[in-house]
Amino acid sequence: MFTDTIDGVRFSLKKFHDLSFLKRYGKVFCVFDQNISGNLSLGMEDGTERRFVKIAGLSTIHYDGSPSDAVKVLQHAANLYHELSHPNLIRITDAYKQDTLFLIVFQWENGECLFDHWNFDIYRTHPEILSPGKRFLSLPLNKRMETLDIMLSFLKLTSEHGYVAIDYYDGSILYDFDAGVPHICDIDFFEKIPYVNTRGLMWGDDKFRAPEEYVSGAILDEATNVYRAGAMMFYCLGDPVLRDRESWTAPKSLYPIAKKAVSLKKSDRYRSVTELMEKWNAIKATNTP
């Protein structure tokens, strides 16, 4: 393993790579080097603007695949950020090759990732420190409902463009606690419907994975997006693991809709995210004060 510093910020790679070309974006103020996706990401500022720079093609420490495969994924992702443009999706400003590397540059958005990737031990040994996820779940119901509406609207857009939202979970939410606004990120693994599961265990988190995302050869499609929407409902409004009525914090009349969306059998779910949202919004409207 090779440890380097840029502008006083330490990071690790499996081997050295000259990143001096990044000076065009100013100075590094943070680095994310623990990702399993094969990307090194950096926060950079030039005195006027902050950017989030994502680089594929390096030998990152927790990636077992080929750097060239990571480049292909990120090149695919660049198109997704354009095609699935949404007010709450982080905004892409540039994408290009740099020798054997591929970079995407985004406008920097303030926020904290609701899935804690690196600090599990801290929160386990110091329960008095609330993780971003726990802070979000302690927000008033109306703020969690607002975030859910945004996440569902993006899923609906994804379906309308013919994609299945692979790896769409609480790690896809950057929540700005000061502004009370969520930002959507990390849509790199979205694929056109129908998509054949070639991995067995797909990217993501167990709280959000549909049954078909555990089975090699299974088809991921609109029904998978419906399941993802239901899982997001339980994440924001209840217990994302138990999915029981007792822990449901929204109006009880909404619970059966979320429960149907996460049915184990595809045929028992709603036919589309649009149908699910129509049912959800109709019931929600009858519970509005």
MARDO-510636 format. One line per field, with one value per residue (C-alpha): residue number from 1; residue in one letter; x, y, z. Coordinates in steps of 0.05 Angstrom, whole numbers, always signed. Each point is the difference from the previous one (the first is absolute). Layout:
N
seq	[NUM  ...]
type	[A  ...]
px	[X  ...]
py	[Y  ...]
pz	[Z  ...]
***
This chain:
289
seq	[1  2  3  4  5  6  7  8  9  10  11  12  13  14  15  16  17  18  19  20  21  22  23  24  25  26  27  28  29  30  31  32  33  34  35  36  37  38  39  40  41  42  43  44  45  46  47  48  49  50  51  52  53  54  55  56  57  58  59  60  61  62  63  64  65  66  67  68  69  70  71  72  73  74  75  76  77  78  79  80  81  82  83  84  85  86  87  88  89  90  91  92  93  94  95  96  97  98  99  100  101  102  103  104  105  106  107  108  109  110  111  112  113  114  115  116  117  118  119  120  121  122  123  124  125  126  127  128  129  130  131  132  133  134  135  136  137  138  139  140  141  142  143  144  145  146  147  148  149  150  151  152  153  154  155  156  157  158  159  160  161  162  163  164  165  166  167  168  169  170  171  172  173  174  175  176  177  178  179  180  181  182  183  184  185  186  187  188  189  190  191  192  193  194  195  196  197  198  199  200  201  202  203  204  205  206  207  208  209  210  211  212  213  214  215  216  217  218  219  220  221  222  223  224  225  226  227  228  229  230  231  232  233  234  235  236  237  238  239  240  241  242  243  244  245  246  247  248  249  250  251  252  253  254  255  256  257  258  259  260  261  262  263  264  265  266  267  268  269  270  271  272  273  274  275  276  277  278  279  280  281  282  283  284  285  286  287  288  289]
type	[M  F  T  D  T  I  D  G  V  R  F  S  L  K  K  F  H  D  L  S  F  L  K  R  Y  G  K  V  F  C  V  F  D  Q  N  I  S  G  N  L  S  L  G  M  E  D  G  T  E  R  R  F  V  K  I  A  G  L  S  T  I  H  Y  D  G  S  P  S  D  A  V  K  V  L  Q  H  A  A  N  L  Y  H  E  L  S  H  P  N  L  I  R  I  T  D  A  Y  K  Q  D  T  L  F  L  I  V  F  Q  W  E  N  G  E  C  L  F  D  H  W  N  F  D  I  Y  R  T  H  P  E  I  L  S  P  G  K  R  F  L  S  L  P  L  N  K  R  M  E  T  L  D  I  M  L  S  F  L  K  L  T  S  E  H  G  Y  V  A  I  D  Y  Y  D  G  S  I  L  Y  D  F  D  A  G  V  P  H  I  C  D  I  D  F  F  E  K  I  P  Y  V  N  T  R  G  L  M  W  G  D  D  K  F  R  A  P  E  E  Y  V  S  G  A  I  L  D  E  A  T  N  V  Y  R  A  G  A  M  M  F  Y  C  L  G  D  P  V  L  R  D  R  E  S  W  T  A  P  K  S  L  Y  P  I  A  K  K  A  V  S  L  K  K  S  D  R  Y  R  S  V  T  E  L  M  E  K  W  N  A  I  K  A  T  N  T  P]
px	[+0  +24  -18  +4  -22  -29  -3  +11  -57  +21  -28  +20  +5  +29  +53  +22  -32  +19  -62  +34  -48  -54  +30  -44  -57  +38  +14  -25  -39  -24  +12  -44  +47  -38  -52  -8  -22  +70  -5  +41  -41  +24  -30  +36  -4  +32  -21  -63  -32  -1  -1  -7  +48  -9  +57  -1  +61  +42  +18  -44  +11  -68  -15  +13  -16  +39  +11  -21  -67  -10  +14  -56  -49  +16  -5  -69  -18  +18  -57  -48  +11  -19  -59  -30  +9  -43  -2  +28  +51  +71  +18  +53  +43  +53  +23  +63  +58  +68  +49  -25  -47  -71  -27  -68  -3  -62  -23  +13  -61  +0  -28  +15  -9  -55  +35  +61  +54  +61  -17  -41  +49  -5  -75  +1  +49  -28  -76  -6  +24  -58  +19  -29  -51  -25  -2  -43  -48  -8  -25  -74  -46  -13  +75  +7  -62  +29  +64  -40  -40  +65  +30  -64  -4  +70  -19  -60  +46  +47  -56  -26  +68  +1  +52  +3  +28  +56  +39  -54  -3  +15  +71  -30  -25  +42  -42  +15  -24  +9  -43  -46  +12  +21  +46  +2  +68  +33  -46  +60  -29  -69  -14  -50  -62  -1  +67  +26  +32  +69  +30  -46  +4  -11  +29  -36  -24  -45  -52  -13  +16  -58  +0  +21  +63  +27  -10  +47  -39  -61  -30  +2  -55  -57  -21  +69  -10  -67  +34  +53  -54  -34  +67  +12  -68  +18  +68  -28  -64  +9  +47  +37  +16  -62  -49  -52  -62  +21  +61  -36  +0  -43  -76  -19  -41  +66  +31  -35  +23  +73  -8  -28  +57  +51  -36  +49  -35  +4  -72  -25  +32  -29  +9  +42  +29  -52  -57  +31  +8  -72  -26  +47  -16  -75  +1  +49  -46  -57  +46  +23  -23]
py	[+0  +70  +60  +69  +71  +56  +69  -33  -50  -73  -57  -71  -39  -67  +35  +71  +40  +72  +43  +68  +16  +11  +67  +30  -6  +34  -34  -66  +7  -72  -69  -62  -59  -58  -13  -71  +25  +14  +76  +52  +63  +68  +65  +58  +76  +57  +58  +12  -67  -69  -63  -75  -38  -74  -40  -71  -38  +3  -61  +16  -40  -33  -16  -70  +11  +28  +75  -1  -30  +57  +49  -32  +6  +73  +15  -32  +42  +65  -11  -17  +66  +36  -43  -5  +73  +18  +61  -41  -41  +25  +41  -24  +55  -38  -71  -20  -48  +15  -51  -66  +34  +25  +58  +29  +69  +21  +63  -9  -9  +6  -60  -64  -70  -36  -67  +0  -34  +8  +17  -59  -12  +73  -3  -69  +20  +71  -7  +72  +21  -3  -23  +41  -56  +2  +75  -3  -51  +44  +58  +19  -42  +56  +7  -75  +0  +56  -40  -62  +39  +23  -70  -29  +54  -18  -74  +18  +39  -59  -47  +49  -1  -76  -13  -44  +36  -47  +20  +52  +1  +45  +7  +37  +56  +60  +37  +73  +7  +76  +11  -61  -23  -69  -8  -64  -29  -65  -24  -31  -71  +15  -44  -4  -44  -59  -14  -70  -9  -26  +10  -40  +51  +68  +66  +36  -16  -56  +50  +20  -62  -35  -77  -3  +38  -62  -49  -7  -1  +36  +58  +70  +44  +48  -47  +9  +76  -10  -41  +54  +53  -41  -12  +75  +11  -46  +32  +70  -16  -66  -57  -17  -70  -23  +40  -9  +42  +17  +40  +36  +75  +25  -5  -74  +1  +7  -62  -52  +37  -3  -73  -20  +35  -45  -65  -57  -22  +49  -14  +22  +69  +61  -3  +64  +55  +47  -45  -5  +75  +13  -46  +30  +73  -13  -29  +52  +56  -26  +5  +71  +47]
pz	[+0  -17  +43  -31  +17  -42  +31  +68  -8  +7  -42  -19  -66  -17  -42  -16  -56  -17  +15  -8  -58  +53  +17  -54  +51  +57  +66  +30  +65  +7  -31  -2  -12  +34  -54  -27  -69  -25  +3  +37  +16  +22  +24  -32  +4  -38  +44  -40  -12  +33  -42  +11  -45  -11  -32  -28  -25  +63  +42  +60  +64  +7  -74  -24  -73  -58  -2  -73  +21  +50  -57  -42  +57  +11  -74  +1  +61  -34  -50  +57  +36  -64  -20  +70  +18  +61  +46  +58  -39  +8  -63  -47  -30  -38  -19  -38  -8  +30  -27  +29  +48  -7  +41  +15  +31  +40  +33  +75  +43  +75  +36  +39  -29  +37  -6  +43  -41  +45  +72  +25  +58  +23  +5  +32  +55  +8  -2  +23  -70  -49  -70  -58  -12  +72  -2  -63  +31  +60  -43  +2  -43  -50  -15  -11  -44  -42  -11  -17  -52  -33  -1  -29  -53  -22  -3  -43  -47  -2  -20  -53  -33  +1  +54  +61  +62  +21  +62  +20  +75  +60  -26  -59  +46  +21  +50  +14  +72  +0  -62  +12  -72  -27  -59  -42  -19  -23  -55  -37  -3  -29  -61  -56  +12  -4  +33  +15  +68  -15  +69  +45  +57  -33  +23  +56  +70  +27  +25  -72  -43  -33  +1  -73  +18  +36  -57  -60  -64  +29  -37  +30  -27  +18  +56  +30  -1  +35  +54  +8  +9  +54  +35  -1  +32  +57  +7  +7  +39  +38  +14  -65  +25  +38  -43  +55  +12  +71  -21  -57  +15  -59  -4  +9  -65  -39  +31  -45  -62  +21  +22  -68  -36  +36  -14  -11  -64  -57  -21  +68  -6  -36  -75  -2  +43  -31  +24  +69  +6  -24  +55  +51  -16  -2  +71  +24  -24  +43  +61  -12  +56]
***
